[in-house]
């Protein structure tokens, strides 16, 4: 992608920041968020992204840059308050899209947290939805489902070519779930895993989610395209924690419990058809992540 005018919401987030940084190298990129602290605006400006202050809960988005080509929505609010979080995540994206008629494509980052827990099933895009993440994020799954419904409505209502991509465990140099586990291992803290072991996912490295953005935008349609978005290679929390432990020389402490998120595997068939397979294997990605976040450690490779 070159020479496009792109708006990214959640541009300072774990996933949004690496995407914004890369796209800003060859495009005119705007980063939308509350941006209440000067350092947030300075951080965006330092990577070539133009800050746009707006609140998803209350703003009417009248100050959006004109003549946008693409909009990528990484914004997510998870305070635990249902009224606030639904207003931000569902109503907010609807009001934003009402201002976007005429853009080339809209990419909405959803989550595989929308699927109804079902053991170790590899979820397809057509599988039942449910309150998957209630154990640790009370509002998250329901807000993601509500936001998807709003995005599908808005795509039809204003004829906006749209892709809804259900993301599964993004990670990399800028953080992610495995990065939290790295810090817990180094700190000697116990890591929850579901009793229905193993807790398997499709972690996707930031190199891969950045690389697939143009193809996800190209797949946009009316009605909205819905696709799983994760790594082609599966790994469990148990797998990556033991690997991290080997790298840093610390035995991870795993705590089997029912009070955590169960396995969320995905069927990547439709993803591969639309955007191709991912390239970074989970062990390579975890090794790079550990090196980037703790360069002072002598890793046992």
C-alpha positions as CSV (number, residue, x, y, z in Angstrom):
1,X,0.0,0.0,0.0
2,X,1.4,3.3,-1.1
3,X,0.1,6.9,-1.2
4,X,-3.2,6.1,0.5
5,X,-4.9,8.2,3.2
6,X,-5.6,5.9,6.1
7,X,-7.3,6.4,9.5
8,X,-6.4,4.0,12.3
9,X,-8.3,3.9,15.5
10,X,-6.5,2.5,18.5
11,X,-3.2,3.5,16.9
12,X,-1.3,3.6,20.2
13,X,-2.5,0.0,21.1
14,X,-0.4,-3.1,21.2
15,X,-1.6,-4.1,17.7
16,X,-2.4,-0.7,16.3
17,X,1.0,0.9,16.9
18,X,3.2,-1.5,14.8
19,X,0.6,-1.4,12.0
20,X,0.5,2.4,12.1
21,X,4.3,2.7,12.1
22,X,4.7,0.4,9.0
23,X,1.8,2.0,7.0
24,X,3.1,5.5,7.7
25,X,6.3,4.7,5.8
26,X,4.5,4.9,2.5
27,X,1.1,6.4,3.2
28,X,-0.6,9.4,4.9
29,X,-1.7,7.9,8.2
30,X,-4.0,9.4,10.9
31,X,-4.2,8.0,14.4
32,X,-7.6,8.4,16.1
33,X,-8.0,8.1,19.9
34,X,-8.8,10.1,23.0
35,X,-5.1,11.1,23.1
36,X,-5.5,13.0,26.4
37,X,-1.8,12.8,27.3
38,X,0.8,14.8,25.3
39,X,3.1,11.8,25.2
40,X,0.5,9.8,23.2
41,X,0.4,12.5,20.5
42,X,4.2,12.8,20.5
43,X,4.5,9.0,20.2
44,X,2.3,9.0,17.1
45,X,4.0,12.0,15.6
46,X,7.4,10.4,16.1
47,X,6.5,7.5,13.8
48,X,4.9,9.8,11.1
49,X,1.3,9.4,12.2
50,X,-0.9,12.5,12.5
51,X,-2.9,12.5,15.8
52,X,-6.7,13.0,15.7
53,X,-8.3,13.4,19.1
54,X,-11.8,11.8,19.5
55,X,-13.7,9.8,22.1
56,X,-15.6,6.8,20.8
57,X,-18.2,7.2,23.5
58,X,-19.2,10.8,23.0
59,X,-17.6,12.2,19.8
60,X,-19.6,12.8,16.6
61,X,-16.3,12.5,14.5
62,X,-17.0,15.8,12.7
63,X,-13.3,16.5,12.7
64,X,-12.3,13.5,10.6
65,X,-9.7,14.1,7.9
66,X,-11.4,14.5,4.5
67,X,-11.1,12.1,1.6
68,X,-9.9,9.0,3.4
69,X,-9.2,5.8,1.4
70,X,-9.1,3.3,4.2
71,X,-10.1,3.0,7.9
72,X,-8.8,0.3,10.2
73,X,-10.5,0.0,13.6
74,X,-8.3,-1.4,16.4
75,X,-10.0,0.6,19.1
76,X,-11.3,-1.5,22.1
77,X,-12.6,-0.4,25.4
78,X,-12.9,-3.0,28.3
79,X,-13.6,-1.2,31.5
80,X,-15.9,-3.9,32.8
81,X,-18.9,-1.5,32.7
82,X,-21.4,-2.8,30.1
83,X,-23.1,0.5,29.4
84,X,-19.8,2.3,28.8
85,X,-18.1,-0.5,26.9
86,X,-21.1,-1.2,24.6
87,X,-21.4,2.6,23.9
88,X,-17.7,2.8,23.0
89,X,-17.3,-0.5,21.1
90,X,-20.6,-0.9,19.3
91,X,-22.3,2.5,19.2
92,X,-19.0,4.2,18.6
93,X,-18.0,2.2,15.6
94,X,-21.5,2.8,14.1
95,X,-21.3,6.5,14.5
96,X,-17.8,6.5,13.0
97,X,-18.9,4.5,10.0
98,X,-21.8,6.9,9.4
99,X,-19.1,9.4,8.5
100,X,-17.2,7.1,6.1
101,X,-19.4,6.8,3.0
102,X,-17.2,6.7,-0.1
103,X,-14.1,5.1,1.4
104,X,-12.5,2.2,-0.4
105,X,-12.6,-0.2,2.5
106,X,-13.1,-0.5,6.2
107,X,-11.3,-3.1,8.3
108,X,-12.8,-4.0,11.7
109,X,-10.5,-5.9,14.1
110,X,-12.8,-8.3,16.0
111,X,-11.7,-11.3,18.1
112,X,-12.0,-15.0,18.2
113,X,-13.4,-14.3,21.7
114,X,-16.8,-14.2,19.9
115,X,-17.0,-18.0,19.6
116,X,-19.0,-20.1,22.0
117,X,-16.6,-22.3,24.0
118,X,-16.6,-25.8,22.6
119,X,-13.7,-27.8,23.9
120,X,-10.9,-28.1,21.4
121,X,-13.0,-27.5,18.3
122,X,-11.2,-25.5,15.6
123,X,-13.8,-22.7,15.1
124,X,-15.1,-21.8,11.6
125,X,-16.5,-18.3,10.8
126,X,-20.0,-19.8,10.7
127,X,-19.8,-21.4,14.2
128,X,-22.1,-20.3,17.1
129,X,-21.1,-17.2,19.1
130,X,-21.0,-16.9,22.8
131,X,-19.6,-15.3,25.9
132,X,-16.1,-16.8,25.7
133,X,-13.9,-14.5,27.7
134,X,-16.2,-13.8,30.7
135,X,-13.8,-15.4,33.1
136,X,-11.2,-12.6,32.8
137,X,-12.9,-9.8,30.7
138,X,-16.6,-9.5,31.7
139,X,-17.7,-7.3,28.8
140,X,-15.2,-8.3,26.1
141,X,-17.0,-11.1,24.1
142,X,-20.4,-9.5,24.2
143,X,-19.0,-6.1,23.1
144,X,-17.1,-7.8,20.3
145,X,-20.3,-9.5,19.1
146,X,-22.3,-6.3,19.4
147,X,-19.6,-4.4,17.5
148,X,-19.6,-7.0,14.7
149,X,-23.4,-6.6,14.3
150,X,-23.1,-2.8,14.2
151,X,-20.3,-3.0,11.6
152,X,-22.4,-5.4,9.4
153,X,-25.3,-3.0,9.6
154,X,-23.2,0.0,8.8
155,X,-21.5,-1.7,5.8
156,X,-24.9,-2.3,4.3
157,X,-26.5,1.0,5.3
158,X,-23.8,3.2,3.9
159,X,-22.4,0.8,1.2
160,X,-19.0,0.6,2.8
161,X,-16.8,-2.4,1.6
162,X,-15.9,-4.0,4.9
163,X,-13.8,-6.9,6.4
164,X,-14.4,-8.2,9.9
165,X,-11.2,-10.0,11.0
166,X,-11.4,-12.1,14.1
167,X,-8.0,-11.9,15.7
168,X,-6.4,-14.7,17.7
169,X,-3.5,-13.9,20.1
170,X,-1.5,-11.2,18.5
171,X,2.1,-10.8,19.9
172,X,5.5,-9.5,19.0
173,X,8.1,-7.0,20.0
174,X,5.3,-4.6,21.1
175,X,3.8,-7.1,23.6
176,X,0.9,-9.5,23.7
177,X,-0.3,-12.4,25.8
178,X,2.9,-14.4,25.5
179,X,4.8,-11.2,26.6
180,X,2.7,-11.0,29.8
181,X,3.5,-14.7,30.4
182,X,7.2,-13.9,29.9
183,X,7.1,-11.3,32.7
184,X,5.2,-13.7,34.9
185,X,7.7,-16.5,34.4
186,X,10.6,-14.1,35.2
187,X,8.7,-13.0,38.3
188,X,8.0,-16.5,39.5
189,X,4.2,-16.0,39.2
190,X,1.8,-18.8,38.4
191,X,0.1,-18.7,35.0
192,X,-3.5,-19.9,34.7
193,X,-4.3,-22.6,32.1
194,X,-7.6,-24.3,31.6
195,X,-8.2,-27.7,33.2
196,X,-9.3,-28.9,29.8
197,X,-5.7,-29.0,28.6
198,X,-4.0,-28.0,26.4
199,X,-5.1,-24.3,26.1
200,X,-4.5,-24.1,22.4
201,X,-4.6,-21.0,20.2
202,X,-3.3,-19.7,16.9
203,X,-0.8,-17.0,17.9
204,X,0.0,-14.5,15.1
205,X,3.3,-12.5,15.1
206,X,3.2,-8.8,14.4
207,X,5.1,-9.3,11.1
208,X,2.3,-11.4,9.9
209,X,-0.6,-9.3,11.0
210,X,1.1,-6.2,9.5
211,X,1.8,-8.1,6.2
212,X,-1.9,-9.2,5.9
213,X,-3.5,-5.8,6.3
214,X,-3.5,-4.9,2.6
215,X,-5.0,-8.3,1.7
216,X,-7.7,-8.0,4.4
217,X,-8.6,-4.5,3.0
218,X,-8.7,-6.0,-0.5
219,X,-11.1,-8.7,0.6
220,X,-13.6,-6.1,1.9
221,X,-17.2,-6.4,0.5
222,X,-20.8,-5.5,1.1
223,X,-22.2,-7.4,2.9
224,X,-19.1,-7.6,5.1
225,X,-16.5,-10.3,4.7
226,X,-15.9,-12.2,8.0
227,X,-12.7,-14.1,8.4
228,X,-10.5,-15.7,11.2
229,X,-7.2,-13.9,11.6
230,X,-4.5,-15.9,13.3
231,X,-1.3,-17.9,12.9
232,X,-1.3,-20.9,10.6
233,X,0.6,-22.8,13.3
234,X,-1.2,-23.7,16.5
235,X,0.4,-23.5,20.0
236,X,-0.9,-23.8,23.5
237,X,-0.1,-21.6,26.5
238,X,1.6,-24.7,28.0
239,X,3.8,-24.9,24.8
240,X,4.9,-21.3,24.7
241,X,5.4,-21.0,28.4
242,X,7.6,-24.0,28.6
243,X,9.6,-22.7,25.6
244,X,9.9,-19.3,27.2
245,X,11.1,-21.0,30.4
246,X,13.7,-22.9,28.4
247,X,15.0,-19.7,26.8
248,X,15.3,-17.8,30.1
249,X,16.3,-20.7,32.3
250,X,13.2,-20.5,34.6
251,X,10.7,-23.3,35.0
252,X,7.2,-21.8,34.5
253,X,4.5,-22.4,37.1
254,X,1.3,-23.4,35.5
255,X,-2.0,-23.3,37.5
256,X,-4.8,-25.5,36.0
257,X,-8.2,-23.9,36.7
258,X,-11.7,-23.6,35.4
259,X,-11.7,-19.8,36.0
260,X,-9.8,-18.8,32.8
261,X,-10.3,-18.7,29.1
262,X,-10.6,-22.2,27.5
263,X,-8.9,-23.3,24.3
264,X,-9.7,-21.1,21.2
265,X,-8.4,-22.9,18.1
266,X,-9.4,-21.6,14.7
267,X,-10.0,-23.1,11.3
268,X,-7.8,-21.1,9.0
269,X,-9.2,-22.4,5.7
270,X,-11.0,-19.3,4.7
271,X,-8.2,-17.1,5.9
272,X,-5.7,-18.9,3.7
273,X,-8.1,-18.6,0.7
274,X,-8.4,-14.8,1.2
275,X,-5.0,-13.7,2.5
276,X,-2.7,-16.6,2.4
277,X,-0.9,-18.4,5.3
278,X,1.3,-16.7,7.9
279,X,5.1,-17.0,7.7
280,X,6.5,-16.6,11.3
281,X,6.4,-19.9,13.2
282,X,5.5,-19.5,16.9
283,X,8.9,-20.6,18.2
284,X,10.7,-18.1,16.0
285,X,8.2,-15.4,16.9
286,X,8.5,-16.1,20.7
287,X,12.4,-16.1,20.5
288,X,12.3,-12.7,18.7
289,X,9.9,-11.3,21.2
290,X,12.0,-12.4,24.2
291,X,15.1,-11.0,22.7
292,X,13.4,-7.7,21.9
293,X,11.8,-7.3,25.3
294,X,14.8,-8.5,27.4
295,X,18.0,-7.9,25.4
296,X,20.0,-8.1,28.7
297,X,19.2,-11.9,29.1
298,X,21.6,-14.6,27.8
299,X,19.1,-16.9,26.2
300,X,19.4,-20.6,26.1
301,X,18.7,-21.3,22.5
